[in-house]
Amino acid sequence: MKDEQIIKLWKSGLNKYQVSTYYMREYNQRIKVIRYDRRHRYERFMTKYEALRYVERVILEYTRRYE
């Protein structure tokens, strides 16, 4: 999920916790596919706190820049 998609979800009325849940699910689905390869079998899944930290940073940068 790109930063533009995060901002779009946030502007559509979702709060930052709901957006971070969407972001975490999408990220973990991609990691699940990557972990099938032996080389990347130790990749970690993202926790809800890590997802929230990333989403908050993106939203804060957007609000500082455009508002």
C-alpha positions as YAML, in Angstrom:
chain: A
units: angstrom
residues:
- id: 1
  name: MET
  ca: [0.00, 0.00, 0.00]
- id: 2
  name: LYS
  ca: [1.43, 3.32, -1.03]
- id: 3
  name: ASP
  ca: [1.28, 6.56, 0.90]
- id: 4
  name: GLU
  ca: [-1.33, 7.98, -1.49]
- id: 5
  name: GLN
  ca: [-3.64, 5.07, -0.75]
- id: 6
  name: ILE
  ca: [-3.22, 5.59, 2.99]
- id: 7
  name: ILE
  ca: [-4.14, 9.27, 2.63]
- id: 8
  name: LYS
  ca: [-7.10, 8.39, 0.40]
- id: 9
  name: LEU
  ca: [-8.48, 5.94, 2.98]
- id: 10
  name: TRP
  ca: [-7.94, 8.44, 5.78]
- id: 11
  name: LYS
  ca: [-9.69, 11.22, 3.86]
- id: 12
  name: SER
  ca: [-12.63, 8.94, 3.06]
- id: 13
  name: GLY
  ca: [-13.53, 8.90, 6.75]
- id: 14
  name: LEU
  ca: [-11.60, 6.03, 8.28]
- id: 15
  name: ASN
  ca: [-9.62, 6.73, 11.42]
- id: 16
  name: LYS
  ca: [-5.92, 6.01, 11.72]
- id: 17
  name: TYR
  ca: [-6.51, 2.71, 13.54]
- id: 18
  name: GLN
  ca: [-8.70, 1.34, 10.76]
- id: 19
  name: VAL
  ca: [-6.23, 2.47, 8.10]
- id: 20
  name: SER
  ca: [-3.37, 0.84, 9.99]
- id: 21
  name: THR
  ca: [-5.34, -2.42, 10.13]
- id: 22
  name: TYR
  ca: [-5.76, -2.35, 6.35]
- id: 23
  name: TYR
  ca: [-2.08, -1.58, 5.89]
- id: 24
  name: MET
  ca: [-1.02, -4.39, 8.26]
- id: 25
  name: ARG
  ca: [-3.23, -6.96, 6.52]
- id: 26
  name: GLU
  ca: [-1.93, -6.09, 3.07]
- id: 27
  name: TYR
  ca: [1.70, -6.09, 4.23]
- id: 28
  name: ASN
  ca: [1.36, -9.44, 6.02]
- id: 29
  name: GLN
  ca: [-0.28, -11.02, 2.98]
- id: 30
  name: ARG
  ca: [2.70, -10.01, 0.86]
- id: 31
  name: ILE
  ca: [5.14, -11.30, 3.49]
- id: 32
  name: LYS
  ca: [3.28, -14.60, 3.69]
- id: 33
  name: VAL
  ca: [3.93, -15.18, -0.02]
- id: 34
  name: ILE
  ca: [7.57, -14.11, 0.28]
- id: 35
  name: ARG
  ca: [8.19, -16.47, 3.21]
- id: 36
  name: TYR
  ca: [7.60, -19.52, 1.01]
- id: 37
  name: ASP
  ca: [11.06, -18.94, -0.44]
- id: 38
  name: ARG
  ca: [13.80, -20.49, 1.71]
- id: 39
  name: ARG
  ca: [15.90, -17.42, 1.42]
- id: 40
  name: HIS
  ca: [13.28, -15.20, 3.05]
- id: 41
  name: ARG
  ca: [11.81, -17.65, 5.55]
- id: 42
  name: TYR
  ca: [12.71, -15.46, 8.54]
- id: 43
  name: GLU
  ca: [10.94, -12.31, 7.37]
- id: 44
  name: ARG
  ca: [8.83, -10.94, 10.20]
- id: 45
  name: PHE
  ca: [5.17, -10.14, 10.12]
- id: 46
  name: MET
  ca: [4.15, -6.60, 10.99]
- id: 47
  name: THR
  ca: [2.45, -5.93, 14.31]
- id: 48
  name: LYS
  ca: [-0.43, -3.54, 14.74]
- id: 49
  name: TYR
  ca: [1.82, -1.07, 16.57]
- id: 50
  name: GLU
  ca: [4.35, -1.00, 13.74]
- id: 51
  name: ALA
  ca: [1.55, -0.44, 11.24]
- id: 52
  name: LEU
  ca: [0.08, 2.34, 13.34]
- id: 53
  name: ARG
  ca: [3.49, 4.01, 13.64]
- id: 54
  name: TYR
  ca: [3.91, 4.04, 9.85]
- id: 55
  name: VAL
  ca: [0.37, 5.28, 9.15]
- id: 56
  name: GLU
  ca: [0.66, 8.06, 11.74]
- id: 57
  name: ARG
  ca: [3.92, 9.22, 10.18]
- id: 58
  name: VAL
  ca: [2.37, 9.36, 6.70]
- id: 59
  name: ILE
  ca: [-0.70, 11.26, 7.93]
- id: 60
  name: LEU
  ca: [1.41, 13.71, 9.93]
- id: 61
  name: GLU
  ca: [3.65, 14.46, 6.95]
- id: 62
  name: TYR
  ca: [0.59, 15.04, 4.79]
- id: 63
  name: THR
  ca: [-1.07, 17.40, 7.27]
- id: 64
  name: ARG
  ca: [2.12, 19.38, 7.75]
- id: 65
  name: ARG
  ca: [2.63, 19.76, 4.04]
- id: 66
  name: TYR
  ca: [-0.88, 20.54, 2.80]
- id: 67
  name: GLU
  ca: [-2.82, 21.97, 5.72]
...
